[in-house]
């Protein structure tokens, strides 16, 4: 279970880093650039800890699926990005895929 805590924290750090990367203006603004780089560093460290136990494909499916949804939510609420029906439907399918993997796949290393 601790490995999934690491994965969850890695995802949160990656979402923060990606959100600040968008604000870094091509690495020209110091504070958002620093937050992005530190966030990615912590995120990859935590992902590496996760991969000691959780299979790479499963961890990455969760990482990318949850990350896409959370980054989109942050972009919507913090950066004013609009999400149309196809974008929301696509994200729902991603979440569904992550759930199928976690609930039904025998590959998941719990």
VENPE-V262433 format. One record per pair of residues at least 24 apart in sequence whose C-alpha atoms are under 10 Angstrom apart, sorted by the first residue. I is the first residue (numbers start at 1). GAP is how many residues later the second one is. If there is no record, write none. Layout:
i=I gap=GAP
i=I gap=GAP
//
This chain:
i=1 gap=108
i=1 gap=109
i=2 gap=47
i=2 gap=48
i=2 gap=51
i=3 gap=43
i=3 gap=44
i=3 gap=45
i=3 gap=46
i=3 gap=47
i=3 gap=48
i=3 gap=49
i=3 gap=50
i=3 gap=51
i=3 gap=56
i=3 gap=106
i=3 gap=107
i=4 gap=42
i=4 gap=43
i=4 gap=45
i=4 gap=46
i=4 gap=47
i=4 gap=49
i=4 gap=50
i=4 gap=55
i=4 gap=58
i=4 gap=106
i=5 gap=41
i=5 gap=45
i=6 gap=37
i=6 gap=39
i=6 gap=40
i=6 gap=41
i=6 gap=42
i=6 gap=43
i=6 gap=44
i=6 gap=45
i=7 gap=36
i=7 gap=37
i=7 gap=38
i=7 gap=39
i=7 gap=40
i=7 gap=41
i=7 gap=42
i=7 gap=43
i=7 gap=44
i=7 gap=47
i=7 gap=52
i=7 gap=53
i=7 gap=55
i=7 gap=56
i=8 gap=35
i=8 gap=38
i=8 gap=39
i=8 gap=42
i=8 gap=54
i=8 gap=55
i=8 gap=58
i=8 gap=59
i=9 gap=33
i=9 gap=34
i=9 gap=37
i=9 gap=38
i=10 gap=29
i=10 gap=30
i=10 gap=31
i=10 gap=32
i=10 gap=33
i=10 gap=34
i=10 gap=35
i=10 gap=36
i=10 gap=37
i=10 gap=38
i=10 gap=39
i=10 gap=40
i=10 gap=53
i=10 gap=57
i=11 gap=28
i=11 gap=29
i=11 gap=31
i=11 gap=32
i=11 gap=33
i=11 gap=35
i=11 gap=36
i=11 gap=51
i=11 gap=52
i=11 gap=53
i=11 gap=54
i=11 gap=55
i=11 gap=56
i=11 gap=57
i=11 gap=59
i=11 gap=60
i=12 gap=27
i=12 gap=31
i=12 gap=51
i=12 gap=54
i=12 gap=55
i=12 gap=58
i=12 gap=59
i=13 gap=25
i=13 gap=26
i=13 gap=27
i=13 gap=28
i=13 gap=29
i=13 gap=30
i=13 gap=31
i=13 gap=33
i=13 gap=54
i=14 gap=24
i=14 gap=25
i=14 gap=26
i=14 gap=27
i=14 gap=28
i=14 gap=29
i=14 gap=30
i=14 gap=49
i=14 gap=50
i=14 gap=53
i=14 gap=56
i=14 gap=57
i=15 gap=24
i=15 gap=25
i=15 gap=28
i=15 gap=51
i=15 gap=52
i=15 gap=53
i=15 gap=54
i=15 gap=55
i=15 gap=56
i=15 gap=57
i=15 gap=58
i=15 gap=59
i=15 gap=60
i=16 gap=24
i=16 gap=27
i=16 gap=54
i=16 gap=55
i=16 gap=58
i=17 gap=24
i=17 gap=25
i=17 gap=26
i=17 gap=54
i=18 gap=49
i=18 gap=53
i=18 gap=56
i=18 gap=57
i=19 gap=51
i=19 gap=52
i=19 gap=53
i=19 gap=55
i=19 gap=56
i=19 gap=59
i=19 gap=60
i=22 gap=53
i=22 gap=57
i=23 gap=56
i=53 gap=55
i=53 gap=56
i=53 gap=57
i=54 gap=53
i=54 gap=54
i=54 gap=55
i=54 gap=56
i=55 gap=52
i=55 gap=53
i=55 gap=54
i=55 gap=55
i=56 gap=52
i=57 gap=50
i=57 gap=51
i=58 gap=40
i=58 gap=43
i=58 gap=44
i=58 gap=47
i=58 gap=49
i=58 gap=50
i=58 gap=51
i=59 gap=39
i=59 gap=49
i=59 gap=50
i=61 gap=33
i=61 gap=36
i=61 gap=37
i=61 gap=40
i=61 gap=41
i=62 gap=32
i=62 gap=33
i=62 gap=35
i=62 gap=36
i=62 gap=37
i=62 gap=39
i=62 gap=40
i=63 gap=35
i=64 gap=30
i=64 gap=34
i=65 gap=26
i=65 gap=27
i=65 gap=28
i=65 gap=29
i=65 gap=30
i=65 gap=31
i=65 gap=32
i=65 gap=33
i=65 gap=34
i=66 gap=25
i=66 gap=28
i=66 gap=29
i=66 gap=32
i=68 gap=26
i=68 gap=27
i=69 gap=25
i=69 gap=26
//
